[in-house]
Amino acid sequence: MAPVLGSRTLSKDDVNYMLHFQMINEQQVEDISIDVFYNQCFLKMLNPALSAREDTDADNNLRVGLLLVVSFFLIISVLAFPNGTHSHSLIGSFLLLSGMSVLYFLFLVILLFLNWAQVTHEYAVNCHVITWERILSHFDIFVFGNFADWAMKALLIRSYGVCWTISITRELTELFFMHLLPNFSECWWDQVILDFLLCNGGGIWLGMTVCRFLEMHTYQLASIKDIHTTTGKLKRVLLQFTPASWTYIHWLDPKSSFQRLAGIYLFMILWQLTELNTFFLNHIFVFQAFHTLSWCRNLLLGIITAPTVRQYYAYLTDTQCKRVGTQCWMFGAIAFLEALACIKFGQDVFSKTQGRSVFQWLLCVVRAMSLSLSVVLTAQHRAGCFSFAREHQDWQIRHWHPVLFTDVSRFTLSTCDRRDSLETPWRTFCCLQHPPA
């Protein structure tokens, strides 16, 4: 990280550099350690638990050894991994999850060097027959799971535009990968009404509503050592599972640079790859919907997405941030290794791949992203113009031309005219017009 005041040139010995580096990479966390876990009696209690076991069974020895390796690695991750951008007292939980993500990454590396020996549902039938019984039969646990999934995505992303863009590209992905995954074949009313509008749209609305509520909330978490009443301590324990602060997220801006827009494109494509991995892993390894490994994998990735999105957002929007966070690299590596595992063990599935469909999918996803993000930026830019005009009655907006990202090089900024024809410095609130011929 290297902070800037107009450019990225500050020395690493500068005080501002050190403070900003701590804020982004190593947040200071209040010491709330419990002394009982650090005395000799607790260590003596652990000794019989580790020594009182039979060592004649080789398989059991290997199992216990692996369990202890995992346990000690997670302990080391809590002690040695950087805190990152999180300043909450539950930072130990986030560091523990970081260690689990590294272990999952190593598991995927081992999986790539194994062979297959070591490691009935109906879809899209009679779509023209629409009855209340058929519609209600599709309201199973997965509908509520999909609804909750999109609510959590909205809580993490905190942007209607980005969430709806991911939702649209998700439905396009299902359409173009029907020939590989049979569970992507859905009736039009199931995909449009149940999935897109009710589950995706309802979940996004609920998540953004919770975000607006948390933005208006005041966060004042006192130390539990300063609270002397039992009721106050219990209340403080419950508040420990609430945010210590809430950051307003603003992914898009009319003045966004090309690097920022390209980063948002990459973010959405990686998101689609992660969701595709979920379906391909379940299909190739024949995991049932409620299989333990499937639930654990989805839960782990869902939780580590929180620090990943936070670090990636800081990299995109903070000009003083020059590197992507460690959790971002780990999440990207996990998605890449999962895709490699799917390709290695799903050769029968991918042998049916239609190259034309994949190319059309990439083209449609890019076009959908461009259109959706253009609509969002156009709405934000127009809202800024009209808001400024309402606040300053002596100003008026002469013209308005929306702009697409794909054609952004053909447009220039122009000023909003003032009635007395004076020049204005408010060029960031101005409309867009074609350059003169």
TORTI-903663 format. One line per 2 residues: their letters; for each residue x, y, z of C-alpha. Coordinates in nm, 2 decimals. Example, Ala and Ser with C-alpha at 12.3 -4.5 7.8 and 13.67 -1.06 7.14 Angstrom:
// TORTI-903663
AS> 1.23:-0.45:0.78; 1.37:-0.11:0.71 $
This chain:
// TORTI-903663
MA> 0.00:0.00:0.00; 0.12:0.35:-0.07 $
PV> -0.10:0.64:0.01; -0.13:0.94:-0.22 $
LG> -0.22:1.30:-0.20; -0.27:1.35:-0.57 $
SR> -0.02:1.08:-0.66; 0.12:0.75:-0.52 $
TL> 0.46:0.89:-0.42; 0.47:0.90:-0.04 $
SK> 0.77:0.74:0.13; 0.72:0.43:0.34 $
DD> 0.87:0.63:0.63; 0.59:0.88:0.62 $
VN> 0.35:0.88:0.92; 0.04:0.90:0.69 $
YM> 0.17:0.59:0.50; 0.21:0.39:0.83 $
LH> -0.14:0.49:0.95; -0.31:0.40:0.62 $
FQ> -0.12:0.07:0.60; -0.25:-0.02:0.94 $
MI> -0.61:0.08:0.85; -0.61:-0.14:0.54 $
NE> -0.38:-0.43:0.63; -0.36:-0.46:1.01 $
QQ> -0.65:-0.31:1.20; -0.59:-0.27:1.57 $
VE> -0.83:-0.49:1.78; -0.92:-0.45:2.14 $
DI> -0.76:-0.71:2.37; -1.04:-0.92:2.51 $
SI> -0.84:-1.24:2.59; -0.96:-1.47:2.86 $
DV> -0.69:-1.54:3.11; -0.80:-1.89:3.20 $
FY> -0.69:-2.02:2.87; -0.33:-1.90:2.93 $
NQ> -0.24:-2.05:3.26; -0.06:-2.38:3.34 $
CF> -0.37:-2.56:3.47; -0.54:-2.54:3.13 $
LK> -0.23:-2.68:2.96; -0.21:-2.97:3.21 $
ML> -0.57:-3.05:3.14; -0.49:-3.08:2.77 $
NP> -0.20:-3.33:2.83; -0.42:-3.63:2.94 $
AL> -0.66:-3.56:2.66; -0.38:-3.59:2.40 $
SA> -0.19:-3.88:2.56; -0.47:-4.12:2.67 $
RE> -0.52:-4.30:2.34; -0.42:-4.63:2.18 $
DT> -0.16:-4.61:1.90; -0.19:-4.96:1.76 $
DA> -0.44:-4.87:1.48; -0.25:-4.71:1.18 $
DN> -0.56:-4.56:1.03; -0.67:-4.41:1.36 $
NL> -0.32:-4.27:1.41; -0.33:-4.10:1.06 $
RV> -0.68:-3.96:1.13; -0.57:-3.82:1.47 $
GL> -0.25:-3.68:1.32; -0.44:-3.50:1.04 $
LL> -0.69:-3.37:1.29; -0.41:-3.22:1.50 $
VV> -0.23:-3.08:1.20; -0.55:-2.90:1.10 $
SF> -0.61:-2.78:1.45; -0.26:-2.64:1.50 $
FL> -0.27:-2.48:1.16; -0.60:-2.30:1.25 $
II> -0.45:-2.18:1.58; -0.14:-2.05:1.39 $
SV> -0.37:-1.87:1.14; -0.55:-1.69:1.42 $
LA> -0.21:-1.59:1.58; -0.01:-1.50:1.26 $
FP> -0.25:-1.41:0.98; -0.30:-1.03:0.92 $
NG> -0.62:-0.88:1.05; -0.69:-0.70:0.72 $
TH> -0.96:-0.44:0.71; -1.17:-0.59:1.00 $
SH> -1.16:-0.41:1.33; -1.43:-0.60:1.51 $
SL> -1.35:-0.80:1.82; -1.46:-1.11:1.64 $
IG> -1.16:-1.08:1.42; -1.04:-1.42:1.55 $
SF> -1.34:-1.58:1.37; -1.24:-1.41:1.05 $
LL> -0.88:-1.52:1.09; -1.00:-1.87:1.16 $
LS> -1.20:-1.87:0.84; -0.89:-1.75:0.65 $
GM> -0.71:-2.05:0.78; -0.99:-2.27:0.67 $
SV> -0.99:-2.12:0.32; -0.61:-2.20:0.30 $
LY> -0.68:-2.56:0.41; -0.96:-2.59:0.15 $
FL> -0.71:-2.46:-0.11; -0.46:-2.72:-0.02 $
FL> -0.73:-2.99:-0.03; -0.81:-2.89:-0.39 $
VI> -0.44:-2.91:-0.48; -0.43:-3.27:-0.35 $
LL> -0.76:-3.35:-0.53; -0.60:-3.26:-0.86 $
FL> -0.35:-3.54:-0.82; -0.60:-3.81:-0.74 $
NW> -0.79:-4.04:-0.98; -1.16:-4.10:-1.00 $
AQ> -1.14:-4.42:-0.80; -1.01:-4.23:-0.50 $
VT> -1.24:-3.98:-0.49; -3.31:-3.88:-1.07 $
HE> -3.48:-3.57:-1.11; -3.70:-3.43:-1.39 $
YA> -3.64:-3.09:-1.54; -3.83:-2.87:-1.78 $
VN> -4.11:-3.12:-1.85; -4.45:-3.01:-1.99 $
CH> -4.38:-2.64:-1.95; -4.70:-2.55:-2.14 $
VI> -4.91:-2.70:-1.86; -4.93:-2.44:-1.59 $
TW> -5.14:-2.52:-1.28; -5.13:-2.40:-0.92 $
ER> -5.04:-2.75:-0.81; -4.72:-2.74:-1.03 $
IL> -4.63:-2.39:-0.92; -4.67:-2.48:-0.55 $
SH> -4.47:-2.80:-0.60; -4.17:-2.59:-0.69 $
FD> -4.18:-2.40:-0.36; -3.94:-2.63:-0.18 $
IF> -3.65:-2.56:0.06; -3.43:-2.46:-0.23 $
VF> -3.66:-2.16:-0.31; -3.62:-2.03:0.04 $
GN> -3.25:-2.11:0.03; -3.21:-1.91:-0.30 $
FA> -3.41:-1.62:-0.15; -3.18:-1.61:0.16 $
DW> -2.87:-1.65:-0.07; -2.96:-1.33:-0.26 $
AM> -3.04:-1.15:0.06; -2.69:-1.23:0.18 $
KA> -2.54:-1.13:-0.15; -2.71:-0.79:-0.13 $
LL> -2.58:-0.74:0.23; -2.22:-0.81:0.10 $
IR> -2.24:-0.61:-0.23; -2.47:-0.33:-0.12 $
SY> -2.56:-0.21:-0.47; -2.88:-0.26:-0.66 $
GV> -2.71:-0.22:-0.99; -2.43:-0.47:-0.93 $
CW> -2.68:-0.72:-0.77; -2.93:-0.70:-1.06 $
TI> -2.65:-0.73:-1.31; -2.52:-1.05:-1.14 $
SI> -2.88:-1.18:-1.13; -2.93:-1.12:-1.50 $
TR> -2.60:-1.28:-1.60; -2.68:-1.57:-1.37 $
EL> -3.00:-1.65:-1.57; -2.81:-1.61:-1.90 $
TE> -2.55:-1.86:-1.77; -2.82:-2.11:-1.70 $
LF> -2.96:-2.07:-2.05; -2.63:-2.13:-2.23 $
FM> -2.52:-2.42:-2.01; -2.84:-2.63:-2.04 $
HL> -2.66:-2.88:-2.27; -2.41:-2.96:-1.99 $
LP> -2.62:-2.94:-1.67; -2.97:-3.09:-1.69 $
NF> -3.09:-2.91:-1.38; -3.04:-2.58:-1.56 $
SE> -3.33:-2.67:-1.79; -3.63:-2.50:-1.63 $
CW> -3.97:-2.39:-1.75; -3.99:-2.02:-1.85 $
WD> -4.23:-1.94:-1.56; -4.00:-2.11:-1.32 $
QV> -3.70:-1.92:-1.43; -3.86:-1.58:-1.48 $
IL> -4.12:-1.57:-1.20; -3.99:-1.79:-0.93 $
DF> -3.62:-1.75:-0.97; -3.56:-1.41:-1.12 $
LL> -3.84:-1.20:-0.98; -3.94:-1.37:-0.65 $
CN> -3.62:-1.53:-0.52; -3.35:-1.30:-0.68 $
GG> -3.55:-0.98:-0.67; -3.71:-1.04:-0.33 $
GI> -3.38:-1.14:-0.18; -3.20:-0.83:-0.32 $
WL> -3.48:-0.60:-0.19; -3.46:-0.75:0.16 $
GM> -3.08:-0.73:0.17; -3.08:-0.37:0.06 $
TV> -3.35:-0.28:0.31; -3.14:-0.43:0.59 $
CR> -2.84:-0.23:0.45; -3.04:0.10:0.47 $
FL> -3.14:0.02:0.82; -2.78:-0.05:0.93 $
EM> -2.66:0.26:0.76; -2.88:0.48:0.98 $
HT> -2.79:0.29:1.30; -2.54:0.43:1.55 $
YQ> -2.26:0.19:1.66; -2.12:0.24:2.01 $
LA> -1.97:-0.08:2.14; -1.82:-0.04:2.49 $
SI> -1.57:-0.28:2.63; -1.72:-0.56:2.83 $
KD> -1.46:-0.49:3.10; -1.61:-0.15:3.16 $
IH> -1.96:-0.29:3.22; -2.03:-0.40:3.57 $
TT> -2.40:-0.52:3.56; -2.49:-0.88:3.46 $
TG> -2.77:-0.75:3.23; -2.53:-0.51:3.06 $
KL> -2.27:-0.78:3.01; -2.53:-1.02:2.85 $
KR> -2.64:-0.74:2.62; -2.28:-0.66:2.53 $
VL> -2.23:-1.03:2.44; -2.52:-1.02:2.20 $
LQ> -2.40:-0.70:2.05; -2.07:-0.87:1.98 $
FT> -2.24:-1.04:1.69; -2.35:-0.71:1.53 $
PA> -2.12:-0.49:1.31; -1.88:-0.26:1.49 $
SW> -1.93:-0.01:1.21; -2.11:0.01:0.87 $
TY> -1.93:0.13:0.55; -2.13:0.30:0.28 $
IH> -2.05:0.11:-0.05; -2.04:0.30:-0.38 $
WL> -1.92:0.07:-0.65; -2.01:0.29:-0.95 $
DP> -1.95:0.66:-1.02; -2.00:0.87:-1.33 $
KS> -1.63:0.96:-1.30; -1.52:0.59:-1.27 $
SF> -1.19:0.52:-1.45; -1.14:0.24:-1.70 $
QR> -0.95:0.04:-1.44; -1.24:0.06:-1.19 $
LA> -1.49:-0.05:-1.46; -1.26:-0.34:-1.57 $
GI> -1.23:-0.44:-1.21; -1.61:-0.46:-1.17 $
YL> -1.63:-0.67:-1.49; -1.37:-0.91:-1.34 $
FM> -1.56:-0.92:-1.01; -1.88:-1.03:-1.18 $
IL> -1.71:-1.29:-1.40; -1.54:-1.44:-1.11 $
WQ> -1.87:-1.45:-0.92; -2.03:-1.64:-1.22 $
LT> -1.74:-1.88:-1.22; -1.78:-1.96:-0.85 $
EL> -2.15:-2.03:-0.89; -2.08:-2.25:-1.20 $
NT> -1.83:-2.44:-0.99; -2.11:-2.51:-0.74 $
FF> -2.33:-2.68:-0.99; -2.06:-2.86:-1.18 $
LN> -1.91:-3.01:-0.86; -2.25:-3.14:-0.74 $
HI> -2.31:-3.28:-1.09; -1.97:-3.44:-1.16 $
FV> -1.91:-3.58:-0.81; -2.28:-3.68:-0.78 $
FQ> -2.34:-3.49:-0.45; -2.69:-3.49:-0.33 $
AF> -2.84:-3.15:-0.25; -2.81:-3.20:0.13 $
HT> -2.47:-3.37:0.12; -2.24:-3.26:0.41 $
LS> -1.95:-3.17:0.18; -2.18:-2.96:-0.04 $
WC> -2.32:-2.77:0.25; -1.98:-2.72:0.42 $
RN> -1.83:-2.60:0.09; -2.11:-2.35:0.02 $
LL> -2.10:-2.23:0.39; -1.73:-2.18:0.38 $
LG> -1.73:-1.99:0.05; -2.03:-1.78:0.16 $
II> -1.85:-1.67:0.48; -1.51:-1.60:0.33 $
TA> -1.68:-1.39:0.06; -1.73:-1.11:0.32 $
PT> -1.36:-1.02:0.37; -1.30:-1.09:0.00 $
VR> -1.55:-0.84:-0.12; -1.43:-0.58:0.14 $
QY> -1.07:-0.61:0.03; -1.15:-0.60:-0.34 $
YA> -1.38:-0.30:-0.29; -1.09:-0.12:-0.11 $
YL> -0.86:-0.20:-0.39; -1.10:-0.07:-0.66 $
TD> -1.21:0.25:-0.48; -0.91:0.35:-0.26 $
TQ> -0.64:0.52:-0.47; -0.39:0.46:-0.18 $
CK> -0.44:0.08:-0.21; -0.19:-0.07:-0.46 $
RV> -0.23:-0.44:-0.39; -0.52:-0.68:-0.37 $
GT> -0.58:-0.83:-0.02; -0.46:-1.18:0.06 $
QC> -0.81:-1.31:0.10; -0.89:-1.20:-0.25 $
WM> -0.60:-1.39:-0.39; -0.70:-1.70:-0.19 $
FG> -1.06:-1.68:-0.31; -0.95:-1.65:-0.67 $
AI> -0.71:-1.94:-0.64; -0.99:-2.15:-0.49 $
AF> -1.23:-2.07:-0.78; -0.95:-2.15:-1.03 $
LE> -0.86:-2.49:-0.87; -1.23:-2.58:-0.84 $
AL> -1.27:-2.52:-1.21; -0.96:-2.73:-1.28 $
AC> -1.10:-3.01:-1.07; -1.43:-3.00:-1.26 $
IK> -1.25:-3.01:-1.59; -1.03:-3.30:-1.49 $
FG> -1.30:-3.53:-1.34; -1.58:-3.41:-1.57 $
QD> -1.42:-3.50:-1.91; -1.74:-3.69:-2.01 $
VF> -1.95:-3.38:-1.93; -1.72:-3.13:-2.10 $
SK> -1.67:-3.35:-2.40; -2.03:-3.24:-2.49 $
TQ> -1.94:-2.87:-2.47; -2.07:-2.66:-2.76 $
GR> -1.81:-2.40:-2.83; -2.06:-2.18:-3.00 $
SV> -2.28:-2.17:-2.69; -1.98:-2.08:-2.46 $
FQ> -1.88:-1.80:-2.70; -2.23:-1.67:-2.71 $
WL> -2.25:-1.69:-2.33; -1.94:-1.48:-2.29 $
LC> -2.06:-1.23:-2.55; -2.41:-1.20:-2.39 $
VV> -2.26:-1.17:-2.04; -2.03:-0.88:-2.15 $
RA> -2.32:-0.71:-2.33; -2.56:-0.76:-2.03 $
MS> -2.30:-0.62:-1.79; -2.23:-0.32:-2.02 $
LS> -2.60:-0.24:-2.06; -2.68:-0.28:-1.69 $
LS> -2.39:-0.08:-1.56; -2.46:0.19:-1.82 $
VV> -2.82:0.22:-1.70; -2.69:0.25:-1.34 $
LT> -2.43:0.51:-1.43; -2.67:0.70:-1.65 $
AQ> -2.93:0.71:-1.37; -2.67:0.83:-1.11 $
HR> -2.54:1.10:-1.35; -2.89:1.22:-1.43 $
AG> -2.99:1.22:-1.07; -2.68:1.43:-0.99 $
CF> -2.77:1.69:-1.26; -3.13:1.73:-1.15 $
SF> -3.04:1.73:-0.78; -2.80:2.01:-0.84 $
AR> -3.05:2.20:-1.06; -3.31:2.18:-0.78 $
EH> -3.07:2.31:-0.52; -2.97:2.60:-0.74 $
QD> -3.28:2.76:-0.89; -3.07:2.99:-1.12 $
WQ> -2.94:2.69:-1.31; -3.10:2.48:-1.58 $
IR> -3.02:2.17:-1.77; -3.01:2.23:-2.15 $
HW> -2.96:1.88:-2.29; -2.93:1.52:-2.18 $
HP> -2.77:1.23:-2.37; -2.73:0.89:-2.20 $
VL> -2.40:0.71:-2.27; -2.30:0.34:-2.29 $
FT> -1.96:0.22:-2.17; -1.89:0.07:-2.51 $
DV> -1.92:0.41:-2.67; -1.77:0.62:-2.39 $
SR> -1.48:0.74:-2.60; -1.72:0.92:-2.84 $
FT> -1.87:1.15:-2.57; -1.74:1.45:-2.38 $
LS> -1.85:1.65:-2.08; -2.03:1.98:-2.12 $
TC> -2.14:2.23:-1.86; -2.49:2.28:-1.73 $
DR> -2.58:2.63:-1.85; -2.64:2.91:-1.60 $
RD> -2.89:3.18:-1.69; -2.64:3.46:-1.66 $
SL> -2.41:3.27:-1.89; -2.12:3.26:-1.64 $
ET> -1.87:2.98:-1.65; -1.92:2.71:-1.39 $
PW> -1.66:2.48:-1.23; -1.93:2.21:-1.16 $
RT> -1.82:1.99:-1.44; -1.88:1.67:-1.25 $
FC> -2.25:1.73:-1.24; -2.28:1.82:-1.61 $
CL> -2.46:1.64:-1.89; -2.31:1.46:-2.18 $
QH> -2.31:1.57:-2.54; -2.16:1.47:-2.87 $
PP> -1.83:1.65:-2.95; -1.86:1.92:-3.22 $
A> -1.81:1.80:-3.57 $
